[in-house]
Amino acid sequence: MIVTIDGPAGSGKSTAARGLSQRLGFEFLDTGAMYRCVALAVLQRDIDPADEQAVVDVSRQIRISFSESHVILDGADVTQAIRTAAVTDAASQVAQYPAVREALVYLQRQAAEGVDIVSEGRDQGTVVFPNAFCKFFLIADPEERARRRYDEMQAQDKKITLEEILQQIYQRDQRDESRTVAPLKPADDAVEINTSCLTIDEVLDQLEQTVRDRQAASAE
């Protein structure tokens, strides 16, 4: 069984997907981390994220894996390294390239074969798993999304202003929503949830209840 959770940056989809997978006893697939790995590898090689062919070549060379809550890139733990502002910005750029998305979509579908999984990203319900059992699309006000990201950066002692983060969010939204391949948008059959004023437990309660209800209905 596949459950997808899509949405823009800062909507809470990664936290929600991880929590929902634990509640359901499913595997968790962090597809956003995969694009961040490509971005980090590109930056580590001093490659311009605007150099499409070079980025595509990197995406086909690297090895990405997950170990519990850790992200592994070519054998190295990059769980923290992929969360910097530079990687965040580059990830949005590299995700625009069709060949990069093709390479990672293939890996995502492989990861979901034969297992129950909660997969989060921006095109999981529309492109990667269009026949998923249950699809969600999380949204939140840009200001709230910026505040969440700011709190994360402060906790890591990163020097960036709230206004700078808000501008980055607006720019990333524009790129994600306007790209020609797999633009950010909810699937027609996705359940949309605004997380702006909800706690993570309240979000998880809604997600879990929806999945449980559909499981019960399908079993009748």
matplotlib code that plots the C-alpha trace (Angstrom):
import matplotlib.pyplot as plt

x = [0.0, 1.3, 0.4, 1.7, 2.2, 3.0, 3.3, 5.5, 8.6, 7.8, 4.3, 5.3, 5.1, 8.4, 7.6, 4.1, 5.2, 7.7, 5.1, 2.4, 4.7, 5.4, 1.7, 0.8, 3.9, 4.9, 8.3, 9.1, 10.5, 12.0, 12.2, 13.1, 16.3, 17.2, 17.0, 19.0, 21.7, 22.0, 22.3, 24.9, 26.9, 26.8, 28.0, 30.8, 32.1, 32.0, 29.5, 27.1, 23.5, 22.5, 24.7, 22.0, 24.1, 26.7, 24.0, 22.3, 25.7, 26.1, 22.6, 23.4, 26.7, 25.9, 24.5, 21.8, 20.5, 18.6, 19.5, 16.8, 16.7, 20.0, 20.6, 23.7, 25.4, 28.2, 28.8, 28.8, 26.2, 24.8, 21.7, 22.7, 24.7, 21.7, 19.7, 21.8, 20.3, 22.7, 21.6, 18.0, 18.2, 20.3, 17.9, 15.0, 17.2, 18.3, 14.8, 13.7, 15.8, 13.7, 16.6, 17.3, 13.7, 13.6, 16.6, 15.2, 11.6, 13.0, 14.7, 11.6, 9.4, 12.0, 12.0, 8.2, 8.0, 6.4, 6.3, 3.8, 5.2, 4.5, 6.3, 6.7, 7.7, 6.2, 5.1, 4.4, 0.7, 0.7, 3.7, 5.6, 2.6, -0.5, -2.4, -1.5, -4.1, -4.3, -2.9, -2.5, -1.4, -0.3, -0.3, 0.6, 0.8, 4.2, 4.9, 4.3, 6.4, 9.2, 8.9, 9.3, 12.4, 13.8, 13.4, 15.2, 18.1, 18.3, 18.5, 21.5, 23.0, 22.7, 22.8, 19.9, 17.0, 13.3, 12.9, 15.6, 14.0, 10.6, 12.0, 13.7, 10.3, 8.6, 11.3, 11.2, 7.5, 7.6, 10.2, 8.4, 5.0, 6.1, 8.5, 7.5, 8.1, 6.1, 5.1, 4.1, 0.3, -2.1, -3.4, -7.1, -7.9, -5.6, -6.9, -5.7, -4.8, -3.8, -1.3, -0.8, -2.6, -2.3, 0.1, 1.9, -0.3, -3.4, -2.1, -1.2, -4.6, -6.2, -3.9, -4.1, -7.9, -8.3, -6.1, -7.8, -11.2, -10.2, -8.7, -11.9, -14.0, -11.8, -12.1, -15.9]
y = [0.0, 3.4, 6.7, 10.0, 13.3, 16.3, 20.0, 23.1, 23.6, 24.2, 22.8, 20.0, 17.1, 15.5, 15.5, 14.3, 11.6, 10.3, 10.4, 8.8, 5.9, 5.2, 5.2, 2.9, 0.7, 1.6, 2.4, 6.1, 7.4, 10.9, 11.9, 15.5, 14.2, 12.5, 15.8, 17.4, 14.7, 15.5, 19.2, 18.6, 16.3, 19.1, 21.7, 19.5, 19.1, 22.8, 22.3, 25.2, 24.0, 25.7, 23.3, 20.8, 18.1, 18.2, 17.9, 15.0, 13.2, 13.6, 12.3, 9.1, 8.6, 9.0, 6.4, 7.3, 5.2, 5.6, 4.1, 4.6, 8.4, 9.0, 9.9, 8.3, 9.8, 7.7, 6.1, 9.3, 10.5, 13.8, 14.1, 17.5, 18.6, 18.5, 20.9, 24.1, 27.1, 26.6, 23.0, 23.9, 26.5, 24.2, 21.3, 23.4, 24.1, 20.6, 19.2, 21.1, 18.9, 16.1, 13.6, 14.1, 13.6, 10.5, 9.0, 9.6, 8.6, 5.2, 4.8, 5.9, 3.3, 0.7, 1.5, 1.1, -2.3, -4.9, -2.8, -0.6, 2.9, 6.6, 8.7, 12.5, 15.0, 17.4, 15.0, 11.7, 11.7, 13.2, 11.6, 8.9, 7.0, 8.2, 5.1, 5.5, 4.2, 7.5, 10.9, 14.1, 17.6, 19.8, 23.6, 26.4, 30.2, 31.4, 33.3, 30.3, 28.1, 30.7, 30.8, 27.1, 27.1, 30.0, 28.1, 25.1, 27.3, 29.0, 25.7, 24.9, 28.3, 29.3, 33.0, 34.0, 36.4, 35.5, 37.9, 36.1, 32.8, 34.1, 35.4, 32.0, 30.3, 32.6, 32.0, 28.2, 28.1, 30.0, 27.6, 24.5, 25.6, 26.8, 24.1, 22.2, 18.7, 17.6, 21.0, 21.3, 20.8, 18.6, 15.5, 15.7, 13.1, 14.4, 15.4, 18.9, 19.9, 23.4, 22.9, 26.6, 26.5, 22.8, 21.0, 18.0, 15.6, 17.3, 16.8, 13.2, 12.5, 13.7, 11.8, 8.5, 8.7, 9.2, 6.2, 4.0, 4.9, 4.0, 0.8, -0.1, 0.8, -1.2, -4.3, -4.2]
z = [0.0, -0.9, 0.8, -0.7, 1.0, -1.2, -0.6, -0.7, 1.4, 5.1, 4.9, 7.3, 4.9, 5.9, 9.6, 8.9, 6.5, 9.0, 11.9, 9.8, 8.7, 12.3, 13.3, 10.4, 10.7, 7.1, 5.5, 5.0, 1.8, 2.0, -1.7, -0.9, 0.7, -2.6, -4.5, -1.8, -2.2, -5.9, -5.0, -2.3, -4.7, -7.3, -4.9, -3.5, -7.1, -7.7, -10.5, -11.3, -10.6, -13.8, -15.9, -16.7, -18.3, -15.6, -12.9, -14.8, -15.0, -11.2, -10.5, -12.4, -10.6, -6.9, -4.5, -2.1, 0.7, 4.0, 7.4, 10.0, 10.2, 8.4, 4.8, 3.2, 0.1, -1.4, 2.0, 4.0, 6.4, 5.0, 7.2, 8.4, 5.4, 3.0, 5.2, 4.6, 2.8, -0.2, -0.7, -0.3, -3.1, -5.4, -4.8, -6.2, -9.3, -10.0, -9.5, -12.6, -15.0, -16.6, -16.6, -12.9, -12.1, -14.3, -12.5, -9.0, -9.9, -11.0, -7.6, -5.7, -7.5, -6.9, -3.2, -3.0, -4.6, -2.4, 0.8, 2.5, 2.3, 3.0, 0.4, 0.6, -2.0, -4.5, -7.3, -5.5, -6.0, -9.5, -11.2, -9.2, -7.7, -9.5, -8.3, -4.7, -2.2, -0.4, -1.4, 0.7, -0.2, 2.7, 2.6, 5.0, 4.9, 3.5, 6.7, 8.9, 6.6, 6.9, 10.7, 10.9, 8.7, 10.7, 13.9, 12.4, 11.3, 14.6, 16.4, 14.1, 14.9, 11.2, 10.5, 8.3, 8.8, 8.7, 5.7, 3.8, 4.4, 3.3, 0.1, -0.6, 0.0, -2.5, -5.1, -4.6, -4.8, -8.1, -9.5, -8.3, -9.5, -12.9, -14.0, -17.1, -15.7, -12.7, -11.4, -7.8, -7.6, -5.8, -7.4, -8.4, -5.8, -3.0, 0.4, 1.1, 4.6, 5.8, 8.6, 9.4, 12.7, 13.5, 15.8, 14.3, 16.4, 15.0, 11.4, 12.1, 13.6, 10.4, 8.1, 10.1, 10.4, 6.6, 5.9, 8.5, 7.1, 3.6, 4.7, 6.5, 3.5, 1.1, 3.4, 3.3]

ax = plt.figure().add_subplot(projection="3d")
ax.plot(x, y, z, "-o")
ax.set_aspect("equal")
plt.show()
